[in-house]
Amino acid sequence: MITRYLPTFNQIEPENLLGLTMGYVVAQQAVAFADNTYSVPTVDRNGYKFIENGILCTLNNEGKVVAWESGKPLFVHFTEELNTILTDRKYFAVEAKEDETFLRLVALVPGSIWTTNVADADPAYAAAISAGKIAVLNSDATLPDGRAAKTYICIA
């Protein structure tokens, strides 16, 4: 099958993202890009850069998306794919296109729960746990495709 030749990505399974329910969503916000560097973690696949769902972000003073830092509002990147051919989320990430990269962020409010396998690739997870913003609910979770993941909850 053709899918074995496609790149795969880390993903998020939104268990109960309260920001979606309450409408706390920042849509189509540009990613800060300067000196050929993105302000959020990226992955390289076949010479192209992608931004995976599940990374923790915030907004800078210019309203651009940057990696989360302590003391700033906490968002999770959750851009839903418009793919009607492949329904498996592991084949989806946002292609990074310099100044033309736009993400959808969902505010993490206390009680928000999500499962992801992106945490090991995003240093903001360790920082958010240390800051008491999020906690691990289940370190032995799995995603719908069977890959190992962790379930998190926003606590502050």
C-alpha positions as CSV (number, residue, x, y, z in Angstrom):
1,M,0.0,0.0,0.0
2,I,1.2,3.5,-0.7
3,T,1.0,4.6,2.9
4,R,4.2,2.8,3.7
5,Y,6.0,5.4,1.6
6,L,4.4,8.4,3.3
7,P,6.1,10.3,6.2
8,T,4.6,9.8,9.6
9,F,4.4,12.4,12.4
10,N,3.7,12.6,16.1
11,Q,0.0,13.4,16.8
12,I,-2.5,14.5,19.4
13,E,-5.7,12.8,20.4
14,P,-7.9,15.5,22.0
15,E,-9.6,13.7,24.8
16,N,-11.3,16.7,26.3
17,L,-9.8,20.0,25.2
18,L,-12.0,22.5,27.1
19,G,-10.6,25.4,25.0
20,L,-12.5,23.9,22.0
21,T,-15.7,23.7,24.0
22,M,-15.4,27.2,25.3
23,G,-14.2,28.7,22.0
24,Y,-10.7,29.6,23.3
25,V,-9.1,29.0,20.0
26,V,-6.5,31.1,18.2
27,A,-7.0,30.2,14.5
28,Q,-4.8,30.9,11.5
29,Q,-2.1,32.6,13.6
30,A,1.4,33.0,12.0
31,V,4.4,31.3,13.4
32,A,7.3,33.6,14.3
33,F,10.1,33.1,11.7
34,A,13.4,34.9,11.6
35,D,16.9,34.2,10.4
36,N,15.7,30.9,8.7
37,T,14.6,29.7,12.1
38,Y,11.1,28.8,13.3
39,S,10.1,29.7,16.9
40,V,8.5,26.3,17.5
41,P,9.9,22.8,17.2
42,T,9.9,21.4,13.7
43,V,10.7,18.0,12.1
44,D,12.4,17.4,8.8
45,R,10.9,14.9,6.4
46,N,12.3,14.4,2.9
47,G,13.9,17.9,3.0
48,Y,10.7,19.7,4.1
49,K,10.0,21.1,7.6
50,F,6.8,20.3,9.4
51,I,5.2,21.4,12.6
52,E,3.5,18.5,14.4
53,N,0.2,18.6,16.3
54,G,0.5,18.5,20.1
55,I,3.4,20.9,20.7
56,L,2.9,23.5,23.4
57,C,2.9,27.1,22.3
58,T,2.1,30.7,23.3
59,L,1.9,34.1,21.5
60,N,4.6,36.7,21.6
61,N,4.1,40.5,21.9
62,E,3.6,40.7,18.1
63,G,0.8,38.0,18.3
64,K,2.9,35.4,16.5
65,V,3.1,31.7,17.6
66,V,6.2,30.8,19.6
67,A,7.2,27.9,21.8
68,W,5.7,28.0,25.3
69,E,7.7,29.7,28.0
70,S,6.9,29.9,31.7
71,G,4.6,32.8,32.8
72,K,2.8,32.9,29.4
73,P,-0.6,31.6,28.4
74,L,-0.5,27.9,27.5
75,F,-1.8,26.6,24.2
76,V,-1.6,23.3,22.4
77,H,-1.2,23.1,18.6
78,F,-4.2,21.2,17.1
79,T,-4.7,21.8,13.4
80,E,-7.1,19.3,12.0
81,E,-6.3,17.8,8.7
82,L,-8.6,18.2,5.7
83,N,-7.5,14.9,4.3
84,T,-10.4,12.9,3.0
85,I,-8.2,10.1,1.5
86,L,-6.3,9.0,4.5
87,T,-8.0,9.2,7.9
88,D,-5.1,8.3,10.1
89,R,-3.7,11.3,11.9
90,K,-0.1,10.1,11.8
91,Y,0.2,11.2,8.2
92,F,-0.7,14.9,9.0
93,A,1.5,17.8,10.1
94,V,1.5,21.5,9.0
95,E,4.1,22.2,6.4
96,A,6.4,25.0,7.5
97,K,6.6,27.7,4.8
98,E,8.7,30.5,6.3
99,D,6.5,33.6,7.0
100,E,3.4,31.8,5.5
101,T,3.0,29.2,8.3
102,F,-0.3,29.4,10.2
103,L,-1.4,27.2,13.1
104,R,-4.6,26.7,15.1
105,L,-4.0,26.8,18.9
106,V,-6.4,25.7,21.6
107,A,-6.1,27.3,25.0
108,L,-5.3,24.8,27.8
109,V,-7.5,25.5,30.7
110,P,-7.6,23.4,34.0
111,G,-9.3,20.1,33.3
112,S,-8.2,19.9,29.6
113,I,-7.1,16.3,28.8
114,W,-5.2,15.1,25.7
115,T,-3.0,12.2,24.6
116,T,0.1,12.7,22.5
117,N,3.4,11.2,21.5
118,V,5.0,14.5,20.7
119,A,6.2,15.3,24.3
120,D,9.7,13.7,23.9
121,A,10.3,16.0,20.9
122,D,9.0,19.2,22.6
123,P,11.1,20.5,25.6
124,A,8.1,22.7,26.6
125,Y,6.4,19.6,28.1
126,A,9.1,19.1,30.7
127,A,9.1,22.9,31.4
128,A,5.2,23.0,31.8
129,I,5.3,20.0,34.1
130,S,8.1,21.6,36.2
131,A,6.0,24.9,36.3
132,G,3.0,23.0,37.6
133,K,0.9,23.8,34.5
134,I,0.3,20.2,33.3
135,A,0.7,16.7,34.7
136,V,0.9,13.2,33.3
137,L,-2.3,11.2,33.8
138,N,-1.2,8.1,32.1
139,S,2.3,7.3,31.0
140,D,1.3,4.0,29.2
141,A,-1.4,5.4,26.9
142,T,-1.7,4.5,23.2
143,L,-2.9,6.4,20.2
144,P,-5.6,5.1,17.9
145,D,-2.9,3.7,15.6
146,G,-1.3,1.7,18.5
147,R,1.7,3.9,19.0
148,A,2.9,4.6,22.6
149,A,1.9,8.0,24.1
150,K,1.1,9.8,27.3
151,T,-2.1,11.4,28.5
152,Y,-1.8,14.9,30.1
153,I,-4.1,17.1,32.1
154,C,-3.9,20.9,32.5
155,I,-3.9,21.6,36.2
156,A,-3.2,25.4,36.3
